[in-house]
Amino acid sequence: MYKNSAALEELRRSIRDVLENECPIEVVQAHLKSRNYYDAALWRKVAELGWLGLAIDETYDGLGLGIDALAVLYQEVGRSAAPVPVLGTLLAADAISALGDEVQRQHFLPLLISGEVRAAVSDPAQPPVPLVARNDGSVEVSGRWAFVLDGPAADVFLLLVEVNGRTGFLVIERGELNVEHFPITDLTRGLAHVWIEGQLFSKEQVLIAGDFLQAKQALLLHAAIAVTADSVGGTEAVFESTIEYLKIREQFGRPIGSFQALKHRAADHKAALVGAMALYEDVVLRAALGQATQPEVLEAKALAVSTYSEVGRDCIQLHGGVGFTWDFRPHIFVKRALLNAVLFGTIAQNLDASVWELAA
């Protein structure tokens, strides 16, 4: 079982230990005030420890592990609200592995594993931008891709395109296109709008060697599990810190955690967290075995992100309604939860897609 795997639990402990030392809440708060798009020192540490290569094939210097190992990483990153563009970079690695030819894989994957290159991928569920192919194989590109996760921190972008009826990704360095940061409340991550107007790119920059439909499903499953894991980790963190606060904050001469009304609210949140965690762990186990279906994953994601938002909001109240400020721990997680609730489909969209898939 996933949750009883000794190897995965050892991986979890090692990642958590590093993030607790390298990314305590004070580091996150300092990063938010800096207005940088990612924490460069923490990114170097993530790369040095090999986390970016967890699921990449050993042929390209990766560790060749599965989605269950990645879920551990995403959960711990969510638990610490670490400001690093892990998901965008690892989705890019998946896309290159699935759709790139051997030359493209040999070139890009080691760069992503080493952290030398940070990447962002446009949403594979969105319509592709059609390209005009020339006789020499080059392509003319004019198009716009909106809300690209981790775009503000990316060196390389994978943008969804269609060439001669085949769908894939165009790989472009940051200096070759226009990038506009899209302001959001979650300052631990970033979104960007990118666009290109009538530029020529070589055919070697297009990833169309593999089966796009299969790659698309794998990318969307990867993204959904990542958001689910991040949400579960964030819910754990904000709930645990709130319980600690209830133990030390006193009112009428005793800790407020002793008040029955607050005990009941905390118990409700714990029950919600346990339920979201159970469904998440089951989905990850099934995904690792190649048995997870789209409805299962989307339902787990919808439950996890809704639990994250609801628990986080009430934890603000349990902290005394401290106001909308970065200076208190719950707000960091609530704002992260708000972004999770719309990444790769809103809760309503995910549930609708699940229903349609089941009805098909």
N, C-alpha and C positions, 0 to 999 in steps of 0.2 A: 504493500500500500504506500501511496505517496507520503502520507503524513508519518509513517513509521520507518521510512527509508533512512538508515543510519548515515549513508553518504550525503543525502540531501540535507539532513539535519546538521551535519558537520559543516556543509557549505553555508547553511543559514547562519550558524553561530559565527563562522569566520567573517561573513559579510556584515553581520550586525555589529560585531566587535569593532571592525574597521570604521563603520559609519558612526558608531557612538563616539569613537575617539576623534575622527577626522571631521565629522559633520554634526556636532551637537547643535541644539536649537540656537545657541548664540551665534554660531557660524552662519546658519541659515538667515538669521535676522540681519547680520552684518552684510550678507550678500544682497538681501532685499534693498537695503539702503544704498548699496553701490550702484544699483541699476544696470549691472552687467547682465549679459544674456545667459551666462553659465559660470560656475566656479572653476576656474582654470586649474587651481591646485588640486582640487578634488578629482577633476577629470583625469589628471595625470596619474593620480593614485589608482583610480578605477582601471585605467589601461595597464599600469604596471602589474597589477594583481591578476590580470588575465580575464577579468569578468566579461570583457567585450567579445571574447572568443569562446564563451561557454558552449554555444550551439553551432559554431562554425566547424566544418570538416577539418580533421587533423591534417589533411593534405595542404591546407593553407595556413597552418600554424594554430588552428583552433583546438578546442578540447573535444569536440564531437559529441557533446551531451544533448539532451532533448529539451522540449518545452517545459518539462517539470523543473529543470535547473534554472531556466530563464524566469519561470514564475517565482522562484525563491528570490532571485535578484530583484525583480520588479516589486515584490512585496516589501522587501527591506528598503529599497529606495523610496517607496511610498511611505513607509513607516518613519523615515527620517526626513521626508520632504526634501531629499537631496537635489540641489539645482544643477543637474547634469543631463545632457541630451542623449540618454541611453536608448530610449525607445526609437527615436528617429534613426539613429545609427544602426541599431540591430535590425530594424525593418529593412533598411537599405541592404544590409548584408544578406538577408533572406532573399530579397528581390534579385540581387546580383547572382546569388547561388543558383536560383531557380531559372532565371531568364538570360543570364550572361553566357557567353562562350568561354572557352578555357582561358583565352588570353585576357578577357575582362575579369574573370575570377582571380587569376594569378596576380593581376595588377591591383585590384581594389581591395580584396578581402584582407591581405596583410596590413594594408594602411588603416582599415577600419579597426582591426584587432588591436593594433598598436596605439590607437587613439590619435594618430597623426592627422587623420581626417575625420571630421564630424559630418554626419549626413542627415538629410531630411528627405522624406518621401511624401509625395502628394497622395491624397486619399484614393486607394485603388477602386473604391466603390463609385467614384464620380466618373462622368463621361470623359473619355480621352480627347485630347486636342488633336485634330487631324493635321498631319504634316504633308508638305508637298515634296515628293522625292524627285531628284534630278537624274539625268542619264548617267552621271558619274557616281551615283550612289549617295551623294550628299543630300541633306534634307533642309528645306527652308521652313523656319519655325516662326509662327506668330500666334501667341496665345497667352492666357492668364490662368494661374492656378491659385485658388484661395485657401486660406486657413491651413497652411502647411505646418504641421507640428514640428517643433525644434528648428524651424527655418531661420530665426534670428541668429542662432549659434552655428549654423551649418557652413561647412566649406564646400560641400558638394550636394547637389539636389538631384533626386530621381523624380522626373515629372512624367505623368501618364500621357502617352501619345498613341496615335494610330498611324501606321505607315503602310500604304498599299493593302489595306484591309487587315493588317496584323497589329495587335495591341501589345504594347510593352512600355518601357521607361526610357526616356532620354536622360543621359547622365551629363550634367552641366556643372562646371565650377562656378563658384559664387560670382567671380568677376565677369562672367559671360552673360549675366542676366540682371534684371532689376529686382531688388528685394526691398519690400516695405514692411517694417515691423507693425503688427496689428496689436494695439494695446489691450491687455486683459488684466483681470484682477489678480490672477495667479502669477506672481513674479518669480516663482521657482521654475517656470517653464516659459515657452514662448510660441507664438504663432506668427506666420508671415504670409503676405500675398506676394507672389512672384509673377513676372511677366516678361515676354520677349516679343520684339517687333521686327519681323522680317530678317532674321539672322540665319546664316548658313552654318550647319554643323556636319561633321563627317559621319558616315554610316557606322564607324566604330564606336560612336557615342550612343548608339541605340541598342537596348537590350530586348531582343525579340527571338533569341535562340530556343527558348523553352515553350512549354504549354502555358499560355497566359491564364486561362480559366482556372487551371489547377493552382498556379502560383497565386492568383488573386484570392482564392478561398483560403489558402494557407496563410497569406499575409493578413487577411481580415481576422482569421482565427487567432493568429499571433497577437494582433493589436487588441482584440477583445479580451484575451486572457491577461495581457499586460495591464490594461485599464482595470480589470477586475482585481488583479493582484495588488496593484497600487492602492485601490480603494479599500481593500481589506486591511492592508498594512497601515494606511492612514487612519482608518477607524480604530484599529487597535491602539495606535499611539495617542490619539486625542482622548479616547475613553480612559486609558490607563493614567494619563496625566491629570484628568479630571477627578478620578478616584483619589489620587494623591492629594489634590487640592482640597477635596471634601474632608480629608482626614486632618488637615492642618488649619483650615479656616474656621475660626470660632465665632459663634453668635450666641448671646444669652448664656455665656460661660461654658459652652461645650462645642465640640466640632460639629459643623453643619451636616456632616455625613451621618450623624446619629439621628437626624430628623427623619421620621417615617416617610414623609412625602418624597424626600430626595432619594431615600433608599429604593422606593418603588420605581422612580424614574431611572435610576442606575440599573436596577434589575431588568427593566424593559430593554434598555440599551444593550445590556449584556446578552440577553436572549436574541436580540436582532443580530448582533455581531456573530454569535455562535451559529445561527441559521445561515447567514451569508457565507461564513467561513466553511461550513459543511458542504454547501452547494459548490463553492469555488474549488475545494479540494477534490471533490468527486469529478468535476469537469476537467481539472488538470490531470488527474489520473487517467481518465478516459482519453484525453488528448495525447498523453504520452504513449498510450497503447494504440493510437491511431483510430480510436472508436468514438471520439466526440462528434456530435452533430451540431450544425449551426444553431438550431433552436436551443439546445442545451447551453451552449456557450453564451448566446445572447441573453437568455433568461438569467444565468448566473451574473452576467455583467449588469443587467438592469437591477437586480436585487442588491448587488454590492454597491453600486454608485448611489442608489436611493438610500440605502442604510448609512452610507458615509455622510451624505448631505444631512439627513435627519438627525443622526447622532451628533454630528459636528455642530449643527445649529443649537441644539439643546445644551451641549457642553459649554457654549458661550454663556447661556443663561445660568448654568450651574456654577460658572465662574463669577457670577454676580452681574451678568449683563454688561461686560466690560467695554462694550462699544466696538465700532468697526475700526480696529487698529491692528497694526502688525506687532505691537509691543507685547501681545499676549499669545501664547502658544495656539489656542484653538483657532484663531483667525487664519493662521498659515494653512491649516488643514481644511478649514471650511472653503477657502478660496481655491485650494487644489481640488476639492470635491466638486465645486461649481464647474471647473473645466472638464473633469472626468465625466460629468453628467451629459456633456455634448460631444466628446471625442468619439469619432467613428460611429456616429449615430446617437441621437438622444434616447432617453429611456423609452419614450413612446414609439420611436422609430424601430428600436431594437425589438420591442415586444410585438409590434405589427409584423416585422419581418419574420419573427419566430412563428407567429400564427399562420402567416401565408405559407411558410415552409412546411408546417405540419399539415396544412389543409391540401397541399399539392399532391 
